[in-house]
Amino acid sequence: MATTLPVADSDARAITSLSLRLSITFCGLLTITALAWFLFLPIPQALRPLGIWMVAIPLAGLLGSIYETLTIFSLRHDATKVIAKTSAARSVTGAGAQAILGVAGAGIHGLIGGTLISLLTGNYPLWRKFRDQGAPTSAGALITVARRYSAFPRFELWSNLSNILGLNITILGIGALYSHSSLGQYSLSYRMLTLPAALIGMTASQVYLRELSLRRSAGGSGDRIFRSTLLYLSTLSVAPFIILWVFAPDIFQFVFGPEWREAGDFTRAMMPVIWMRFIMSPLSTTFLVYERQRALLIWQLVILVTTLASFVAANVFTWPALRFAAFNAWALAAVYAGLLAHVYRLTQDSERSRTP
C-alpha cells in the first residue's frame, strides 16, 4: 500500500521489489513447511482429500500476493486498463480451466489447478508492466524504503488481522450460540450483501487511493476528493439499500424459495453496518495515505471488541439470532460513523496545514 506514496518513481519501484521479495521468501518457507508436513507428518482428516495439493496452498497465497502488489504499482502509473484486463482474464481463464478439467473428471485437482492457472494469467501482464518501468533496484534502495515505510508492516499486519477476525467472528459466534438454520440464513444474507458491495468498493478504493496519494504528493488538500468520494458512494448506494431494506424478505423468498425468507430478515437487520462498510472501505485508506496506521489499528480493534461485546450481551440477555444481528449492526454502524468523522478530520487538518 505504501507504493502510491513516494514522489519518486524509483522509490515506488523499490517498495514493490521489496514487497515481492518478502512475499516470495515468506511463502517459500510456508511451501517447504507444507511439503515437509505432507512427507513426514500425519495429515489431518480434513486435509487428506487435498493430497500433494497441500503444497499449493502457500503457492496460491504467493500468486495472490504478487497480484495485489503489482496491481498497486500499476495503479500508481494509471494503468487501469491493464488492471481491468487482467481481472477479466483471471475470471475467464479460471472458470474455463475449472470447467474443462471438471468435464475431464479431475475433481478437486481441477478446482485447485484452475485457480492456480487463473492467478498466473493475471500476474503476467502486470509483471511486464513492472519490468518495463525501469532498471533493477539496488540493495541500498531496498533498505532505505524499508526503514522509511516500516510502519506499514508493523501496524498493517495487525490491523488486517483484526479486520479479518472482526468480519468472520460473527459467523463463528452465531454457529456457537444459535442453530445451524440461523447460521445458514445469516451466511446466505451476508454473502449476497457483501459480494457486490466488495466489488464496487474495491474499484472505488483503488481510484480514491491513487487520487488522494497524488494530491498529497503534490502538496494539495485531500478535502475535495474525500467529499466527492463520500457523495458518490452515498448517492450510488442509497437507492439499492432502501429497496433491500423494504423488500429483502420477499426478494430472498422469490429467488431462493420460501425456506430462505428469514435470510431477508437478516439482511434488513444488517443493513446499517453493511452500508457504512460500503462507504468506509474506500475512505479508510486515508489513514494509509497520511501514514496514520496506528490510528487505523486502534479503530480495527474497537470494531472487533464491539462485535465481541455484542455476543456477550446476546448471551447474557438470551437474545434470538435476529435481535443479536440487529444490535450488532447498529453498534458497528455507530463505530464506523466515528471512523468516518476521524477520516474527515484528517483531510481537514491537511487543508488547514496548507492554508497561509
C-alpha positions in Angstrom: 0.0 0.0 0.0 3.0 2.4 0.5 3.7 2.2 -3.2 1.4 5.0 -4.0 3.0 7.5 -1.5 6.6 8.3 -2.7 7.1 11.3 -5.1 10.0 9.5 -6.9 9.1 6.5 -9.1 12.4 4.9 -8.1 11.2 4.7 -4.5 7.8 3.2 -5.5 9.7 0.6 -7.6 11.9 -0.2 -4.6 8.9 -0.7 -2.4 7.3 -3.0 -5.0 10.5 -5.0 -5.3 10.8 -5.3 -1.5 7.2 -6.5 -1.3 7.7 -9.1 -3.9 10.9 -10.4 -2.3 9.2 -10.6 1.1 6.3 -12.5 -0.3 8.5 -15.0 -2.2 10.6 -15.6 1.0 7.6 -16.0 3.3 5.5 -18.1 1.0 8.6 -20.2 0.1 9.1 -21.0 3.8 5.4 -22.0 4.0 5.8 -24.2 0.9 8.7 -26.0 2.4 6.8 -26.5 5.7 3.7 -27.8 3.8 5.9 -30.2 1.8 7.7 -31.5 4.9 4.3 -31.9 6.7 3.0 -33.9 3.7 6.0 -36.1 3.6 6.8 -36.8 7.2 3.9 -35.9 9.5 0.3 -37.3 9.9 -2.2 -35.3 7.7 -5.5 -34.2 9.4 -8.6 -35.9 8.1 -10.0 -32.6 6.7 -6.8 -32.1 4.6 -6.4 -35.6 3.3 -8.5 -35.1 0.1 -6.0 -32.4 -0.9 -3.1 -34.8 -1.0 0.0 -33.2 -2.5 -2.1 -30.1 -3.3 -1.4 -29.1 0.3 1.7 -27.5 -1.1 -0.4 -25.4 -3.5 -2.0 -23.5 -0.6 1.0 -21.3 0.1 1.7 -21.1 -3.7 -1.8 -19.7 -4.2 -1.1 -17.2 -1.4 2.1 -16.2 -3.1 0.5 -15.6 -6.5 -2.3 -13.7 -4.9 0.2 -11.5 -3.0 2.1 -10.8 -6.2 -1.1 -9.8 -8.0 -2.0 -7.4 -5.2 1.5 -5.9 -5.1 1.7 -5.4 -8.9 -1.8 -4.1 -9.1 -1.0 -1.2 -6.6 2.2 -0.5 -8.7 0.1 -0.4 -11.9 -2.5 1.8 -10.2 0.2 4.4 -9.4 1.0 4.6 -13.1 -2.7 4.9 -14.0 -2.7 1.6 -15.8 -6.3 1.0 -15.1 -6.9 -0.7 -18.5 -4.2 -3.2 -17.7 -5.7 -3.9 -14.3 -9.2 -4.3 -15.8 -8.0 -6.7 -18.5 -6.0 -8.9 -16.1 -9.0 -9.0 -13.7 -11.2 -10.2 -16.6 -8.6 -12.6 -17.8 -8.3 -14.2 -14.3 -12.0 -14.7 -14.1 -12.4 -16.2 -17.6 -9.3 -18.5 -17.6 -10.1 -19.6 -14.0 -13.7 -20.5 -14.8 -12.8 -22.0 -18.1 -9.9 -24.2 -16.8 -12.1 -25.4 -13.9 -14.9 -26.3 -16.3 -12.7 -28.2 -18.7 -10.8 -30.0 -16.0 -14.2 -30.8 -14.3 -15.6 -32.3 -17.5 -12.4 -34.4 -17.8 -13.1 -35.8 -14.3 -10.2 -34.0 -12.5 -12.4 -33.3 -9.4 -10.7 -31.3 -6.7 -7.5 -31.3 -8.7 -9.3 -29.4 -11.4 -10.7 -26.8 -9.0 -7.3 -26.1 -7.5 -5.5 -26.3 -10.8 -7.9 -23.9 -12.4 -7.4 -21.4 -9.5 -3.6 -21.5 -10.0 -4.0 -21.0 -13.7 -6.2 -18.0 -13.1 -3.7 -16.4 -10.7 -0.8 -17.0 -13.2 -2.8 -15.5 -16.1 -3.5 -12.3 -14.1 0.1 -11.8 -12.9 1.9 -12.0 -16.2 0.7 -8.7 -17.8 1.2 -6.8 -14.6 4.7 -8.2 -14.2 5.5 -7.0 -17.7 4.3 -3.5 -16.8 6.5 -3.5 -13.7 9.5 -4.9 -15.6 9.3 -2.2 -18.3 9.3 0.7 -15.8 13.0 0.8 -15.1 16.2 -0.9 -14.0 16.5 -3.4 -11.2 16.5 -1.9 -7.7 19.7 -1.9 -5.6 20.0 -3.4 -2.1 20.7 0.1 -0.7 17.4 1.4 -2.1 15.5 -1.6 -0.6 17.0 -0.9 2.8 16.1 2.8 2.6 12.4 2.3 1.7 12.2 -0.5 4.3 13.2 1.9 7.0 11.1 4.8 5.7 7.9 2.9 5.5 8.4 0.4 8.3 5.1 1.5 10.0 3.2 -0.3 7.2 4.2 -3.8 8.1 4.4 -3.1 11.8 0.8 -1.8 12.1 -1.0 -3.0 8.9 -0.3 -6.7 9.6 -2.2 -6.5 12.9 -4.8 -4.1 11.5 -5.6 -6.5 8.7 -5.7 -9.5 11.1 -8.1 -7.6 13.4 -10.3 -6.7 10.4 -10.5 -10.3 9.2 -11.3 -11.5 12.7 -14.0 -8.9 13.1 -15.6 -9.9 9.8 -15.6 -13.6 10.4 -16.1 -13.9 14.1 -19.8 -13.1 13.7 -20.3 -16.3 11.6 -18.3 -18.3 14.1 -20.3 -16.9 17.1 -23.7 -17.4 15.5 -22.7 -21.0 14.8 -21.8 -21.4 18.5 -24.7 -19.6 20.1 -27.6 -20.4 17.7 -28.9 -23.2 15.5 -27.4 -24.3 12.2 -30.5 -23.0 10.5 -29.9 -19.5 11.8 -26.2 -19.7 10.7 -27.3 -20.8 7.2 -29.8 -17.9 6.9 -27.2 -15.4 8.2 -24.5 -16.7 5.9 -26.6 -16.5 2.8 -27.7 -13.0 3.6 -24.1 -11.9 4.4 -22.7 -13.3 1.1 -25.4 -11.8 -1.0 -24.9 -8.4 0.6 -21.1 -8.2 0.7 -20.1 -9.6 -2.6 -21.5 -6.9 -4.9 -20.6 -4.2 -2.3 -17.0 -5.5 -2.2 -16.6 -5.5 -6.0 -17.8 -1.9 -6.3 -15.9 -0.8 -3.2 -12.6 -2.3 -4.5 -12.8 -0.2 -7.7 -13.7 2.9 -5.7 -10.9 2.3 -3.2 -8.3 2.0 -5.9 -9.3 5.3 -7.6 -9.6 7.1 -4.2 -6.2 5.8 -3.0 -4.5 6.9 -6.2 -6.1 10.4 -6.4 -5.5 11.1 -2.7 -1.9 10.0 -2.9 -1.3 12.2 -5.9 -2.8 15.2 -4.2 -0.8 14.7 -1.1 2.5 14.2 -3.0 1.8 17.4 -4.9 1.2 19.3 -1.6 -2.5 19.6 -2.2 -5.5 19.0 0.0 -7.4 15.8 0.4 -10.6 17.5 1.4 -12.2 17.8 -2.0 -11.5 14.2 -3.1 -12.8 13.0 0.3 -16.1 14.9 -0.1 -16.6 13.9 -3.7 -16.0 10.3 -3.0 -18.3 10.3 0.1 -21.0 11.9 -2.0 -20.5 9.5 -4.9 -20.6 6.4 -2.6 -23.7 7.7 -0.7 -25.6 8.6 -3.9 -24.7 5.3 -5.6 -25.8 3.1 -2.6 -28.8 4.8 -1.2 -31.4 3.5 -3.6 -30.3 -0.2 -3.7 -30.1 -0.2 0.1 -33.5 1.3 0.6 -35.0 -1.3 -1.8 -33.4 -4.1 0.1 -34.5 -2.7 3.4 -38.1 -2.7 2.2 -38.3 -5.8 0.0 -35.4 -8.1 1.2 -37.6 -10.9 2.7 -39.7 -11.0 -0.5 -36.7 -11.0 -2.7 -35.0 -13.9 -0.9 -38.2 -15.9 -0.9 -38.7 -15.3 -4.7 -35.1 -16.1 -5.6 -34.2 -18.9 -3.2 -37.5 -20.3 -2.0 -39.8 -19.7 1.0 -37.5 -21.5 3.3 -34.9 -18.7 2.9 -37.2 -15.8 3.7 -35.6 -15.4 7.1 -32.3 -14.5 5.3 -34.1 -11.4 4.1 -34.9 -10.5 7.7 -31.2 -10.9 8.5 -30.5 -8.6 5.5 -32.7 -5.9 7.0 -31.0 -6.3 10.3 -27.5 -6.0 8.9 -28.3 -3.1 6.6 -26.8 -0.3 8.7 -23.4 -1.8 9.1 -23.2 -3.1 5.5 -24.0 0.4 4.2 -21.4 2.0 6.5 -18.8 -0.5 5.5 -19.5 0.1 1.8 -18.8 3.8 2.3 -15.9 3.4 4.7 -14.0 0.7 2.9 -12.5 3.1 0.2 -12.3 6.1 2.6 -10.4 4.2 5.3 -7.3 4.2 3.0 -7.0 7.9 4.0 -5.2 6.6 7.2 -2.6 4.9 4.9 -2.0 7.9 2.7 -1.5 10.2 5.7 0.5 7.4 7.4 -1.7 7.1 10.4 -1.5 3.3 10.6 -1.6 3.2 14.4 -4.9 5.1 14.5 -6.4 2.7 11.9 -5.2 -0.3 14.0 -7.0 1.2 17.1 -10.2 1.6 15.2 -10.0 -2.0 13.9 -9.6 -3.2 17.5 -12.6 -1.2 18.6 -14.6 -2.8 15.8 -13.5 -6.3 17.0 -14.2 -5.5 20.6 -17.7 -4.1 19.7 -18.6 -7.4 18.0 -17.4 -9.4 20.9 -19.4 -7.2 23.3 -22.5 -7.8 21.2 -22.1 -11.6 21.6 -21.7 -11.1 25.4 -24.9 -9.1 25.5 -26.7 -11.6 23.4 -25.6 -14.5 25.6 -26.5 -12.6 28.9 -29.9 -11.5 27.7 -30.6 -14.6 25.7 -31.4 -12.7 22.5 -32.6 -14.6 19.4 -30.2 -14.5 16.5 -32.1 -11.9 14.6 -32.1 -9.5 17.5 -28.4 -10.0 18.0 -27.7 -9.3 14.3 -29.7 -6.0 14.6 -28.0 -4.9 17.8 -24.5 -5.7 16.4 -25.3 -3.9 13.1 -26.3 -0.7 14.8 -23.4 -0.8 17.3 -20.9 -1.3 14.5 -22.6 1.4 12.4 -22.0 3.8 15.2 -18.3 2.9 15.4 -18.0 3.3 11.6 -19.6 6.8 12.0 -16.8 7.7 14.4 -14.3 6.3 11.9 -15.8 8.5 9.2 -15.5 11.6 11.4 -11.9 10.8 12.1 -11.2 10.5 8.3 -12.9 13.8 7.8 -10.7 15.5 10.4 -7.6 14.1 8.7 -8.5 15.7 5.4 -9.5 18.9 7.2 -6.1 19.0 9.0 -4.4 18.7 5.7 -6.5 21.6 4.3 -5.6 23.8 7.3 -2.0 23.0 7.2 -1.6 24.3 3.7 -3.6 27.5 4.3 -1.4 30.6 4.8 
